[in-house]
Every structure is written in C-alpha cells, then in structure tokens.
Amino acid sequence: MSITLNDYLILSTIIFMIGMFGVFRRTNLLMLFFSTEIMLNAVNIGMAAISKFHEDLTGQIFAFFIIAVAASEVAIGLGLLVLWYKKHNNIDLTTLTSMKG
C-alpha cells in the first residue's frame, strides 16, 4: 500500500480546517498567529504533493516562498504583539476593539 496524492490532499485539507477552526475560535492573538501558520503549512503540503505528482518543481518553489513570507509575518507580528502586551498587559482580541488614536 503506497501513499497517493489523494492521501496528501486529504491530510492537507484536514490540517487546513484545524487551522481555520483556530482562526475563527481563538481570541488570543498568539494562538491566532499559530492557527495562521498551521493553515499556511497545510497549503505547503498540498502544493508540494501536487508538485511531486506532476514532477514539476513549481509547487515546491511556491511552498518555499510561502515559508519565507510566513517567517517575516511572524517576526513582524510578534514584534507588534510584544508592544501591545507592554501597553495593555494582555493579548486578548477584545481589547483591540477599543483602540484610540
């Protein structure tokens, strides 16, 4: 029994749905970042599997760029998160609605 493209796509879909559930359900900003990363990694699994199935490196190259963009997103997001925590002493999304300029 070998692993087929369908198996990889099913795994990618399940992981993406877990990440989407985390995005919709969480009010903590840190967990929201984690859920977004899970969704991006699910897309990477799907693109790498399709790329391997078609014997083309394009999907794997896109997955590599998604990893690079996700790393920069986390760096900027965590920097903003630290600033928000220093100012408000929590990282709850409900405090973001009370932004005052």
N, C-alpha and C positions, 0 to 999 in steps of 0.2 A: 504494500500500500504506500503510495507516494503522495506527497503534498502537492495539490494542484493550485492553479491561480484562483479558483473559486474559494478555496480554503483561506488563502491570504486576504481576499477581498471581504470575506465574512468576518475574519478577525479584525480587519481594519474598520469595518462598519461597527462592530461591537465596541471597539475601543473609542471610536468617534462618538458614539451615542453615550458612553460613560462620561466623556469629556463634556458633551453638550448638556447632559444632566447636571454636571458640576457647575457649569456656567449659569444655568437657569436657577439652580437651587442655592448656591452659596451667597452669603452676604459679606464674607471676609475677603478682602482684596487679595491676600496672599493665596488663598485657595482658588480664587478666580484666575490668577496667573497660572497656577498648576493645571487647572482644567483646560485652559487655552493651550498650554504646552502638550497636554495629552491629545487634544484634537489635532494639533499640527503633526505630532508623531504618527497618529493614525493615517493622516493623509500621506505622510512619507512612506509608510509601509505599503499603502496601496499603489503609490507611484513607482516604488522600487520593484514591486511584484509585477506590475504591468510591463515595466521596462525590461525586466528579466524574461518575461514571457515572450515579448516581441523581439528580444535580442537587440535592443536599442538602448543606448546609454542616456538618452534624453531625460527620461523619468528620474534616473538616479542623479543626474546633474541638477535637476529642479529640486530634488529632495535635499541635496547638499546646500543649495542656496536658501531653502526654507530653514534649514538648521542654522545657518549663519544669521538670517533675519530674526529668527526666534531668540538667538543668543543676545543680539543687540536689543531686542524688545525687552527681554528680561532685565538686562543691565539698566536700561533707562527706567523701566517700570519699578524696579526695586529701589532705585535712587529716589524716585518720586514718593514711593511708599515710606521710605525712611523719613523723608521730610514731613510727610503727612502725619506719621506717628509722633514725631517730635513736637509737632504743633498741637495735635488733638489727643494724644495718649491712647488712641485706639485706631484700628484699621477697618472699621465697620463701614459698609457701603451706605448705611442710612445717614451717616454724618456728612457724606458728600452732597446730599441734597441741600444742606444748609450753608453752602459756600457763599461767602460775602466778599465783595471786592472793594 
